[in-house]
Amino acid sequence: MKQIYIIRHGETELNRQGIVQGRGINADLNDLGRAQAEAFYQTYKDVGFDKIYTSALKRTWQTVQKFIDSELPWERLSGLDELAWGVWEGKPNTEEAREAFRTMLQCWQEGNYTAHFEGGESVQDVYERLKQPMEVLMTRPEEQKVLLCMHGRAMRVFLCLLLGKPLSEMTEFPHQNTVLYKMGFEDGKFTVLEFNSAVHLDGLVIG
């Protein structure tokens, strides 16, 4: 069985402030994000990954930098990028912003998957572009253990895609920074081996 370790990137300063980044903001990890990345590395450095995939945004490859530094093959797939939130990217976390997001999330929950903010993407757009990374995972049998680092909303969409679930069930996949979903792939089918695992963060002091 092929094993795919899917993690969300470490914390950025905008994450800490509750500000949406999306596809258009290419932020660095903050001190906590780097500590989360180190904790993940120390826990999983001996897995023996064959390949690393990240999005085209640096917060993902900064999270797995130590694996990359160990000279593992690494490929950036822009299909793994975060959903573009358009006009709301980088805006302060105000009540107006929170209300706009609540309304949009409600639209998606009710099955209106093409709803999107001005200048941004819908979850259906992200679902469609994630089909290319899924195809990559399905058609490279020589890569038996894969580490894939991506983004919160895109990760929820990806898990729906891999498991054949409707996008209205995205909320069933909780996540925090560097949380792990370990997936199996066998006989053309993806399964969940570990769900929302954060064991690597247990000893981490969050200051």
GIZIKA-V582447 format. One record per residue. N is the residue number from 0. SS is DSSP state (hx for helix, st for strand, lp for the rest). PHI is phi in whole degrees, 0 to 359 (none if undefined). NEAR is the number of other C-alpha atoms within 10 Angstrom. Layout:
# GIZIKA-V582447
N_SS_PHI_NEAR, N_SS_PHI_NEAR
This chain:
# GIZIKA-V582447
0_lp_none_12, 1_st_289_18, 2_st_242_21, 3_st_236_25, 4_st_264_19, 5_st_257_24, 6_st_235_29, 7_st_273_24, 8_lp_298_30, 9_lp_290_31, 10_lp_290_24, 11_st_248_22, 12_hx_297_15, 13_hx_292_19, 14_hx_305_16, 15_hx_300_11, 16_hx_273_10, 17_lp_73_15, 18_lp_259_19, 19_lp_289_19, 20_lp_261_21, 21_lp_71_24, 22_lp_282_22, 23_lp_270_17, 24_lp_244_16, 25_lp_255_14, 26_lp_276_17, 27_lp_273_20, 28_st_294_24, 29_lp_266_17, 30_hx_300_15, 31_hx_295_19, 32_hx_301_23, 33_hx_292_21, 34_hx_292_19, 35_hx_296_25, 36_hx_298_25, 37_hx_296_21, 38_hx_297_19, 39_hx_295_23, 40_hx_300_18, 41_hx_298_12, 42_hx_282_12, 43_hx_242_15, 44_lp_294_14, 45_lp_259_8, 46_lp_296_11, 47_lp_86_13, 48_lp_294_19, 49_lp_268_14, 50_st_202_20, 51_st_242_22, 52_st_238_23, 53_st_227_29, 54_lp_284_23, 55_lp_272_19, 56_lp_258_24, 57_hx_294_17, 58_hx_297_26, 59_hx_283_29, 60_hx_284_26, 61_hx_298_20, 62_hx_293_30, 63_lp_249_26, 64_hx_303_16, 65_hx_292_17, 66_hx_293_21, 67_hx_298_17, 68_hx_297_10, 69_lp_278_9, 70_lp_70_9, 71_lp_287_14, 72_lp_300_13, 73_st_225_18, 74_st_225_15, 75_st_266_18, 76_lp_239_18, 77_hx_294_17, 78_hx_300_21, 79_hx_274_28, 80_lp_301_26, 81_lp_294_23, 82_lp_302_25, 83_lp_278_26, 84_lp_269_22, 85_hx_60_17, 86_hx_299_12, 87_hx_268_20, 88_lp_295_17, 89_lp_77_16, 90_lp_281_13, 91_lp_304_15, 92_lp_279_14, 93_lp_266_11, 94_hx_298_9, 95_hx_299_10, 96_hx_296_15, 97_hx_299_14, 98_hx_294_11, 99_hx_300_14, 100_hx_289_16, 101_hx_302_11, 102_hx_296_12, 103_hx_295_18, 104_hx_297_20, 105_hx_295_13, 106_hx_304_16, 107_hx_295_20, 108_hx_301_16, 109_lp_273_11, 110_lp_98_14, 111_lp_271_17, 112_lp_284_19, 113_lp_266_12, 114_lp_296_17, 115_lp_203_21, 116_lp_281_15, 117_lp_304_11, 118_lp_78_11, 119_lp_244_19, 120_lp_249_19, 121_lp_269_18, 122_hx_293_24, 123_hx_294_17, 124_hx_302_16, 125_hx_293_21, 126_hx_305_21, 127_hx_293_13, 128_hx_284_16, 129_hx_282_22, 130_hx_294_16, 131_hx_291_15, 132_hx_300_17, 133_hx_298_15, 134_hx_300_10, 135_hx_301_11, 136_hx_295_19, 137_hx_278_17, 138_lp_244_10, 139_lp_235_10, 140_lp_297_12, 141_lp_289_9, 142_lp_266_16, 143_lp_275_17, 144_st_231_19, 145_st_238_21, 146_st_250_22, 147_st_231_29, 148_st_247_27, 149_st_216_29, 150_lp_231_29, 151_hx_305_22, 152_hx_294_21, 153_hx_298_24, 154_hx_296_26, 155_hx_297_20, 156_hx_295_26, 157_hx_298_27, 158_hx_295_23, 159_hx_299_20, 160_hx_298_19, 161_hx_297_17, 162_hx_263_13, 163_lp_69_11, 164_lp_263_13, 165_lp_292_13, 166_hx_296_22, 167_hx_295_18, 168_hx_263_15, 169_hx_309_22, 170_hx_294_14, 171_hx_284_10, 172_lp_246_16, 173_lp_293_13, 174_lp_200_21, 175_lp_225_16, 176_lp_295_21, 177_lp_66_29, 178_lp_294_23, 179_st_247_23, 180_st_245_23, 181_st_264_20, 182_st_246_21, 183_st_250_18, 184_st_226_19, 185_st_206_11, 186_lp_52_8, 187_lp_76_7, 188_st_231_11, 189_st_263_20, 190_st_226_14, 191_st_269_16, 192_st_263_13, 193_st_222_12, 194_st_248_14, 195_st_53_17, 196_st_274_15, 197_lp_230_16, 198_hx_302_13, 199_hx_293_19, 200_hx_266_19, 201_lp_304_8, 202_lp_267_8, 203_lp_279_13, 204_lp_275_9, 205_lp_264_9, 206_lp_260_5
